[in-house]
Amino acid sequence: MSNKSHIIDFCKKLGISEIGFCKCETFYELEIYLNKRKTLKLQNEFEEKDINKRINPNFYMEKGKTIISIAFPYRVNEYKREDVYFSSYTRGKDYHKVVSSYLEKVCNFIEAIGGRSEYFVDSNVLPERYIAYKSGVGFIGKNNMLINEKYGSYVFLGEIITDLSIEPDKSIKSKCGECERCINACPTKSINRDFNDPNICLSYITQKKHIEDEWFSRFNGRLFGCDTCQIVCPFNYEVEYSSIEDFQPLEFMSKVDLYELICMDNKTFNDKYKLSSCGWRGKNIIQRNALINFLLYKNNRMVENQKIISPYINEYLNRLLNFNKL
């Protein structure tokens, strides 16, 4: 049995079925695309500015020969979007930790069969969706999401670079065809027919440290993330559910308490919301987004317990009150 078969079988024993392989080589074909994005000023604060680091996986493992891409499904039940909501991917336990625990086991197995390996979950700047596409894990849709055959776009991606030489899988061509549901539904036209602009994606806006007043009225119940392009995508209509228990929604992430979010102290954040997949962004961002939704969409009552609101939140409180007077 080949190393590829051994690794696939081991992953299946872990409950992982969506796995693919591609060569660990510089993705020169992405250089023109990334340079164009840079010229058009479409990069955002979360992106690495050095394009070479983004296209050269050997920057992370000099003697790497193969990249293993693994998709981890996170949708565990029928998704119902409430008036005020966290994106579906944030509702379970922090996926960085959950996915890392699986990848670490796969790396230990690779080392047991004689290979070296390094794993990554949002801990590098490589184009993970492109790697997943190259590895045959799915295709990249018009909404720029990786779409998997079994689980749609409701997947987290993780990568392993190894010095084992493993036969690569074939990439999958886009199956979007003439469908433009995500383009038509995108609330900011971040998704468009020309060149997608992540800087006006509402999922990104909800995560920015500083946002302009013009975005307040666009939140429309969003506390973190967006989900619109995923909800309308036909490939997400009949997806299989995940069996990963840690992605079961945490109760406080599904049944939102705006008052608690706005007035939460560090203990409440650390004991609850930090455990979720949006906890990495910190308390202030979540608190600010709750305040925006509270004042604009629920009612215009003032927040009573202002003494525990930070100067950062007070700034947004004053801006929102002025915005409401316009």
C-alpha positions as CSV (number, residue, x, y, z in Angstrom):
1,M,0.0,0.0,0.0
2,S,1.3,3.5,-0.9
3,N,1.9,6.3,1.5
4,K,-1.1,8.1,-0.1
5,S,-3.4,5.2,0.7
6,H,-2.0,4.9,4.2
7,I,-2.7,8.6,4.9
8,I,-6.2,8.5,3.4
9,D,-7.1,5.4,5.4
10,F,-5.8,7.0,8.6
11,C,-7.8,10.2,7.9
12,K,-11.0,8.1,7.4
13,K,-10.5,6.5,10.8
14,L,-10.5,10.0,12.2
15,G,-13.7,10.7,10.4
16,I,-12.1,12.8,7.7
17,S,-13.2,12.0,4.1
18,E,-12.4,15.1,2.1
19,I,-8.6,15.0,1.5
20,G,-6.5,15.8,-1.5
21,F,-2.8,16.1,-2.6
22,C,-0.9,18.5,-4.8
23,K,2.8,19.2,-5.4
24,C,4.6,21.5,-3.1
25,E,5.8,24.0,-5.6
26,T,5.7,27.7,-6.3
27,F,2.3,28.8,-7.7
28,Y,3.7,31.1,-10.3
29,E,0.3,31.0,-12.0
30,L,-1.1,33.1,-9.2
31,E,1.5,35.8,-9.4
32,I,-0.3,37.9,-12.1
33,Y,-3.6,37.6,-10.2
34,L,-2.1,38.7,-6.9
35,N,-0.2,41.6,-8.4
36,K,-3.3,42.8,-10.1
37,R,-5.2,42.7,-6.8
38,K,-2.3,44.7,-5.3
39,T,-2.4,47.3,-8.1
40,L,-6.2,47.6,-7.7
41,K,-5.7,48.1,-3.9
42,L,-7.9,45.1,-3.1
43,Q,-5.6,43.7,-0.4
44,N,-6.8,44.1,3.2
45,E,-5.2,44.3,6.6
46,F,-5.3,40.5,7.1
47,E,-3.3,39.7,3.9
48,E,0.5,39.3,3.6
49,K,2.0,42.0,1.5
50,D,4.9,39.9,0.3
51,I,3.5,37.9,-2.7
52,N,6.4,35.5,-2.8
53,K,5.5,34.2,0.7
54,R,1.9,33.6,-0.6
55,I,2.9,31.6,-3.6
56,N,5.9,29.6,-2.4
57,P,5.1,26.8,0.1
58,N,8.8,25.9,0.4
59,F,9.1,29.1,2.4
60,Y,7.5,27.0,5.2
61,M,9.3,23.7,4.5
62,E,12.4,24.0,2.4
63,K,12.4,20.3,1.4
64,G,8.6,19.9,1.2
65,K,7.4,17.9,-1.8
66,T,3.6,17.5,-1.2
67,I,0.8,19.6,0.2
68,I,-2.1,17.7,1.8
69,S,-5.4,19.7,1.8
70,I,-8.1,18.6,4.2
71,A,-11.7,20.0,4.4
72,F,-13.5,19.9,7.7
73,P,-17.3,20.3,7.5
74,Y,-18.8,22.5,10.1
75,R,-22.5,22.5,9.4
76,V,-24.2,20.2,11.8
77,N,-27.9,20.9,11.4
78,E,-30.4,22.9,9.4
79,Y,-29.2,26.5,9.5
80,K,-31.8,29.0,10.5
81,R,-30.7,32.7,10.4
82,E,-32.2,34.8,13.1
83,D,-32.8,38.6,12.9
84,V,-29.5,39.1,14.8
85,Y,-27.0,36.4,14.3
86,F,-23.4,35.1,14.3
87,S,-22.3,33.6,11.0
88,S,-22.7,29.8,11.0
89,Y,-19.0,29.1,11.0
90,T,-18.5,30.9,14.3
91,R,-21.1,29.1,16.3
92,G,-19.1,26.0,17.4
93,K,-15.8,25.8,19.3
94,D,-12.9,27.7,17.9
95,Y,-12.1,25.9,14.6
96,H,-8.4,26.8,14.8
97,K,-8.0,24.6,17.8
98,V,-10.4,21.8,16.6
99,V,-8.8,21.5,13.1
100,S,-5.3,21.7,14.6
101,S,-6.0,18.7,16.9
102,Y,-6.9,16.6,13.8
103,L,-4.0,17.8,11.7
104,E,-1.5,17.1,14.5
105,K,-2.7,13.5,14.6
106,V,-2.2,13.2,10.8
107,C,1.3,14.7,11.1
108,N,2.2,12.2,13.9
109,F,1.1,9.4,11.6
110,I,3.2,10.8,8.7
111,E,6.2,10.9,10.9
112,A,5.5,7.3,12.0
113,I,5.7,6.2,8.4
114,G,9.0,8.0,7.8
115,G,8.1,11.5,6.7
116,R,8.5,15.0,8.0
117,S,5.5,17.3,8.1
118,E,4.1,20.7,9.2
119,Y,0.5,21.7,9.6
120,F,-1.3,25.0,9.2
121,V,-4.7,26.4,10.1
122,D,-4.8,30.1,9.2
123,S,-1.2,30.1,10.5
124,N,0.4,30.9,7.1
125,V,-0.3,33.1,4.1
126,L,-0.6,30.4,1.5
127,P,-3.7,30.4,-0.7
128,E,-5.6,27.6,1.0
129,R,-8.6,27.6,-1.2
130,Y,-6.4,27.5,-4.3
131,I,-4.4,24.6,-2.7
132,A,-7.7,22.8,-2.0
133,Y,-8.8,23.3,-5.6
134,K,-5.4,22.1,-6.9
135,S,-5.8,19.0,-4.6
136,G,-9.2,18.1,-6.0
137,V,-11.0,18.9,-2.7
138,G,-13.5,21.2,-4.4
139,F,-13.8,24.0,-6.9
140,I,-13.7,27.7,-6.4
141,G,-17.1,29.3,-6.9
142,K,-17.9,32.8,-8.2
143,N,-18.2,33.9,-4.5
144,N,-14.5,32.9,-4.1
145,M,-15.5,30.1,-1.7
146,L,-14.2,26.6,-1.9
147,I,-17.1,24.4,-2.8
148,N,-16.9,20.7,-1.8
149,E,-19.1,18.0,-3.4
150,K,-20.4,16.6,-0.1
151,Y,-20.5,19.6,2.2
152,G,-20.8,22.6,-0.1
153,S,-18.9,25.7,1.1
154,Y,-19.5,24.9,4.8
155,V,-16.0,23.7,5.3
156,F,-12.8,24.8,7.1
157,L,-9.5,24.1,5.4
158,G,-6.3,22.8,6.8
159,E,-3.0,22.1,5.1
160,I,0.0,19.8,5.8
161,I,3.3,20.1,4.0
162,T,5.4,16.9,3.9
163,D,8.7,15.8,2.4
164,L,7.0,12.6,1.2
165,S,6.5,12.4,-2.5
166,I,2.9,11.6,-3.1
167,E,1.0,11.5,-6.4
168,P,-1.1,14.6,-6.8
169,D,-4.8,14.6,-7.4
170,K,-6.6,16.3,-10.3
171,S,-8.2,19.7,-9.8
172,I,-11.9,20.2,-10.3
173,K,-13.2,22.8,-12.7
174,S,-15.9,25.3,-11.6
175,K,-19.4,24.0,-11.8
176,C,-21.1,27.4,-11.3
177,G,-22.0,27.7,-15.0
178,E,-24.3,30.7,-15.7
179,C,-25.6,30.8,-12.1
180,E,-25.2,34.3,-10.6
181,R,-27.2,33.9,-7.4
182,C,-24.3,35.0,-5.1
183,I,-23.6,38.0,-7.4
184,N,-27.2,39.1,-7.3
185,A,-27.5,38.5,-3.5
186,C,-24.3,40.1,-2.3
187,P,-25.4,43.1,-0.2
188,T,-22.4,45.3,-1.1
189,K,-21.5,43.9,-4.6
190,S,-18.3,42.7,-3.2
191,I,-19.0,39.7,-5.4
192,N,-19.3,40.9,-9.0
193,R,-18.7,39.8,-12.6
194,D,-15.3,41.7,-12.9
195,F,-13.1,41.4,-9.9
196,N,-14.3,40.5,-6.4
197,D,-13.5,43.1,-3.8
198,P,-13.0,41.6,-0.3
199,N,-12.6,45.1,1.2
200,I,-16.3,45.7,1.0
201,C,-17.4,42.2,1.9
202,L,-19.6,42.5,5.0
203,S,-17.9,39.5,6.6
204,Y,-14.7,41.5,6.5
205,I,-16.3,44.7,7.5
206,T,-17.7,43.0,10.7
207,Q,-14.1,42.0,11.6
208,K,-12.3,45.3,10.9
209,K,-11.0,47.2,13.8
210,H,-12.2,50.6,12.5
211,I,-15.2,51.0,10.3
212,E,-16.7,54.1,8.7
213,D,-20.2,55.3,9.5
214,E,-21.5,54.4,6.0
215,W,-21.4,50.7,7.0
216,F,-23.6,50.9,10.0
217,S,-26.9,50.6,8.1
218,R,-25.5,47.6,6.2
219,F,-25.0,45.4,9.2
220,N,-28.7,44.4,9.2
221,G,-28.4,41.9,12.1
222,R,-24.9,40.7,11.4
223,L,-22.8,40.2,14.5
224,F,-19.8,38.6,12.9
225,G,-19.6,37.3,9.3
226,C,-22.3,37.4,6.7
227,D,-23.4,34.1,5.1
228,T,-25.5,35.6,2.4
229,C,-23.6,34.2,-0.6
230,Q,-23.6,30.7,1.1
231,I,-27.3,30.7,1.8
232,V,-28.3,31.4,-1.8
233,C,-25.7,29.0,-3.3
234,P,-27.5,25.9,-4.9
235,F,-24.5,23.7,-3.9
236,N,-25.4,24.3,-0.3
237,Y,-29.1,23.3,-0.6
238,E,-28.6,19.6,0.1
239,V,-25.3,19.2,1.9
240,E,-24.4,16.4,4.2
241,Y,-24.0,17.4,7.9
242,S,-20.8,17.3,9.8
243,S,-20.2,14.6,12.4
244,I,-17.5,16.6,14.2
245,E,-19.0,17.1,17.7
246,D,-17.0,20.2,18.5
247,F,-18.7,22.1,15.7
248,Q,-22.1,21.8,17.5
249,P,-23.4,25.3,18.0
250,L,-22.7,26.8,21.5
251,E,-26.1,27.8,22.9
252,F,-25.1,31.4,23.5
253,M,-23.9,31.7,19.9
254,S,-27.3,30.5,18.6
255,K,-29.6,32.3,21.0
256,V,-28.1,35.8,21.0
257,D,-28.4,38.0,24.0
258,L,-27.6,41.5,22.8
259,Y,-27.7,43.0,26.3
260,E,-25.1,40.6,27.5
261,L,-22.9,41.2,24.5
262,I,-23.0,45.0,24.8
263,C,-22.3,45.0,28.5
264,M,-20.1,42.0,28.8
265,D,-16.9,42.2,31.0
266,N,-13.7,40.3,30.4
267,K,-14.8,37.3,32.4
268,T,-18.0,36.9,30.4
269,F,-15.9,37.1,27.2
270,N,-13.2,34.7,28.3
271,D,-15.7,32.2,29.8
272,K,-18.0,32.1,26.8
273,Y,-17.4,34.0,23.5
274,K,-13.6,33.5,23.4
275,L,-14.3,29.8,23.0
276,S,-16.0,30.4,19.6
277,S,-14.5,30.8,16.2
278,C,-14.8,34.6,16.4
279,G,-13.2,34.9,19.8
280,W,-9.8,35.4,18.3
281,R,-10.8,39.0,17.2
282,G,-11.3,40.1,20.8
283,K,-14.1,41.4,23.0
284,N,-14.3,45.0,21.6
285,I,-15.1,44.0,18.0
286,I,-18.0,41.7,19.0
287,Q,-19.3,44.3,21.5
288,R,-19.2,47.0,18.9
289,N,-21.1,45.0,16.4
290,A,-23.7,44.1,19.0
291,L,-24.1,47.9,19.8
292,I,-24.5,48.7,16.1
293,N,-27.3,46.2,15.7
294,F,-28.9,47.1,19.0
295,L,-29.2,50.8,18.3
296,L,-30.1,50.5,14.6
297,Y,-32.3,47.5,14.4
298,K,-33.8,46.6,17.7
299,N,-34.7,49.9,19.3
300,N,-33.1,53.3,20.1
301,R,-33.0,53.0,23.9
302,M,-29.7,54.0,25.4
303,V,-27.4,51.3,27.0
304,E,-28.0,51.6,30.7
305,N,-24.7,50.3,32.1
306,Q,-22.3,52.5,30.3
307,K,-19.6,52.4,33.0
308,I,-18.2,49.1,31.8
309,I,-18.1,50.2,28.2
310,S,-14.6,50.9,27.0
311,P,-13.5,54.2,25.3
312,Y,-13.4,52.3,22.0
313,I,-17.1,51.3,22.4
314,N,-18.1,54.7,23.7
315,E,-16.7,56.2,20.5
316,Y,-19.0,54.0,18.4
317,L,-21.9,54.7,20.8
318,N,-21.6,58.5,20.1
319,R,-21.1,58.0,16.4
320,L,-24.2,55.7,16.2
321,L,-26.3,58.2,18.1
322,N,-25.3,60.9,15.7
323,F,-25.8,58.6,12.8
324,N,-29.4,57.9,13.9
325,K,-30.2,61.6,14.0
326,L,-29.4,62.0,10.3
